[in-house]
Amino acid sequence: MKRDDEKIEKALFRVYRDREGPVPGEDWEMSVMRSVRNLPDISEKARWSRLVGKLFWELCPAACALIIFLAIAAYNVNVIPDQDFAQIVASDDTIDMVWADPNG
């Protein structure tokens, strides 16, 4: 019995060793070659300008949304209270009234 098991085991091992692997298709070869062509050169190092540019474009939408939100909030909250005072001083009527006021 043990001898039969060894024969079967050897036969299965031989079949496993001699089997042909799956043959990749043409599509697989083309995709592998495309990915190899797109790999950067070994001599090409990551430059800081590329890293900053990549970071800029990743953060740009968030920064624009934040700027728009802050502009709307500043407009609604009236962050600059002196703006009303500046408009009063800048109008021609007020300047004429200040010059005409005898109390000064």
Buried (B, 14 or more C-beta within 10 A) or exposed (E): EEEEEEEEEEEEEEEEEEEEEEEEEEEEEEEEEEEEEEEEEEEEEEEEEEEEEEEEEEEEEEEEEEEEEEEEEEEEEEEEEEEEEEEEEEEEEEEEEEEEEEEE
